[in-house]
Amino acid sequence: MFERPKRAVQRVFLHCSASDDETLVGRHIVDEIRNWHKARGWNDVGYHFLIDKLGGVFEGRPLEAVPAAQKGHNLRTIAIMVHGLRDFSDASLTALQALCGEINEAYYGRISFHGHCEVANKECPVFEYKDVLVLDRWGRMP
């Protein structure tokens, strides 16, 4: 169950792992992506939540910490990563819908959801996140 952090949050950014490695399941996905991010010089995994292909939702960076996920757009955000590049499982997208629904409810519908691609010259996430979350033109969930 999602609990709001004490720090101000206005937006949620969605990411993909850019990997279809089937071995990245369970807590192993957090450990592996943490290693990738630390190798880039970051102090921790950049995302608050990571979703594996089985639909498991795992905590990464603590929610009270600002993410390191969308350069120049990290303040007042939550970062969520869904594992995949070309293959996103129904279980992972269903878990994303449920998590975002909890976040939306915790903020009384006054939070918006965005793809990393909206603030960076990247295709991330490479799934139709607006359709998956049924977002309106402002990035709000119903």
PyMOL commands that set and color helices and strands:
alter all, ss='L'
color gray80, all
select helices_A, chain A and resi 27-39+90-106+116-118+129-132
alter helices_A, ss='H'
color red, helices_A
select strands_A, chain A and resi 11-16+49-51+57-59+77-82+112-115
alter strands_A, ss='S'
color yellow, strands_A
deselect
rebuild
show_as cartoon
